Amino acid sequence: MDIQNKKIPEDIFHQMRQEVLTQWPTGKDVDLQEAVDYHKSMPQSRDFGKKLLDAKAAGRTLVQPRAGVPVIEEHIKLLQYLESEGEADLLPSTIDSYTRQNRYEEAENGISESIRLGRALLNGFPAVNHGVAGCRRVVESVNTPVQVRHGTPDARLLTEITYAGGFTSYEGGGISYNLPYCKNIPMERTIRDWQYVDRLTGLYEEMGVSINREPYGPLTGTLVPPCISHAAAIIEALLAAEQGVKNITVGYGQCGNLVQDIAAIRTLEELTDEYLHKYGYGDVQVTTVLHQWMGGFPADEAKAFGVIGSGSMIAALSKATKVIVKSPHEAVGIPTMEANAQGLRCTKQVVNMMADQNFTGSALEAEKEIIREETRAIVDKCFELGHGDIALGVCRGVEAGVLDVPFAPCRANAGVMLPCRDNEGAVRILKMGNLPFSDSLKKFHEEKIAERAKAENREPSFQMVIDDVYAIGKGRLVGRPRY
């Protein structure tokens, strides 16, 4: 499959749309001009991108949960509760797993069985099955902007229906919704399918409706070095900008070390702006999101609130535009709406307390410089591999292990780079694989891990990785052998 980072010509795009809209019967209800007119009639309070930009200008951090259930009435009830009792600034509609795999028939059965049995049998909101009218019921039921959150390799029909349904923000991308989620789908296919999503977003922009796009920052969620998630976010931002997207939120998943996490959020926005301007997309507005800890949680709810509070503090001190909130039920499964709201209120309290505080220092500046150097090495090498074309370059970069996501299930991913924590809990790289780092960067990581190994009286090994994966769930950050 030929792939290049070029805006899809409008005539070809409209031909593609005809095929996409026939994938499920609800596609017939999508009318682009009518959808644009609907967006223009919506109150500004439901404009996701505007609310983000207002928060960025004011230096505030907004809070947003994850949430989604299959039956519209119950989904509306859930969002209204999170808006009122959870004090959410932004709301989600998390999409179910069948829809993510384009298995709409099974999603339809899941809706029917959920209604029949009176309990959710899907793990999210099947927006394609509910169609444009159903999505508008959801959007109109709250005063807060609503985002589509999912994990879909081929999200084209889902995008068409949810955009027409009035959603004003959309998560995902061809890298971040492939490598962490899929096994056998080629990178070229997901990049191409997500170019469609971004071209549709660009088309709305050209017609006077700005929709926020958000690459999925955490990737596999556990021990992902900042340079890896930064590189993926920057590349997805460049791919989106080429298709006409003007409002982009880049994300990062909390790793746990205060200095590294704050440095990561601050450099993420800086580097994204740097590359967008470098390649001619200077009119794109960039905001940031911190995802609270995406790994294992303590089963004890009181301890879980400690993890939530730490992520809230990092979001506020880093000046992230928003934070995606976890609940105290993370260790046991899908949270109740009450537990979800508790996580939001906990986060809101900490964010508000930290709002007027700043975090500076030489250690922070040193960490920021390390992240800059590492991220530029990966992104620039992808451009080199693509002979200047980042769409081609990232496909080749993933194949070569230049961009290597730890613990990813996708066969396209090299899977030879291995991270672990240093003696202060920052995520470093134990096994370099094919990352295109300078000798000085490689030495930096080697020395940091050797320092930890000496403190723990053991050799650097894969056991460190295992210990770190489980550490937070056991009440620690670094997986020390004595705990």
KAKAMO-V26034 format. One record per run of one state. SS is the DSSP state (A for helix, B for strand, O for the rest). FROM is the first residue (numbers start at 0). LEN is the number of residues. If there is no record, write none. Layout:
ss:SS from:FROM len:LEN
ss:SS from:FROM len:LEN
This chain:
ss:O from:0 len:9
ss:A from:9 len:11
ss:O from:20 len:4
ss:A from:24 len:5
ss:O from:29 len:2
ss:A from:31 len:10
ss:O from:41 len:2
ss:A from:43 len:3
ss:O from:46 len:1
ss:A from:47 len:11
ss:O from:58 len:3
ss:B from:61 len:3
ss:O from:64 len:7
ss:A from:71 len:13
ss:O from:84 len:5
ss:B from:89 len:5
ss:O from:94 len:2
ss:A from:96 len:4
ss:O from:100 len:3
ss:A from:103 len:14
ss:O from:117 len:9
ss:A from:126 len:14
ss:O from:140 len:5
ss:B from:145 len:4
ss:O from:149 len:6
ss:A from:155 len:9
ss:O from:164 len:4
ss:B from:168 len:3
ss:O from:171 len:15
ss:A from:186 len:20
ss:O from:206 len:5
ss:B from:211 len:3
ss:O from:214 len:11
ss:A from:225 len:17
ss:O from:242 len:4
ss:B from:246 len:7
ss:O from:253 len:4
ss:A from:257 len:21
ss:O from:278 len:6
ss:B from:284 len:7
ss:O from:291 len:9
ss:A from:300 len:18
ss:O from:318 len:3
ss:B from:321 len:3
ss:O from:324 len:12
ss:A from:336 len:18
ss:O from:354 len:7
ss:A from:361 len:24
ss:O from:385 len:4
ss:A from:389 len:11
ss:O from:400 len:17
ss:B from:417 len:4
ss:O from:421 len:5
ss:B from:426 len:5
ss:O from:431 len:7
ss:A from:438 len:18
ss:O from:456 len:5
ss:A from:461 len:13
ss:O from:474 len:9
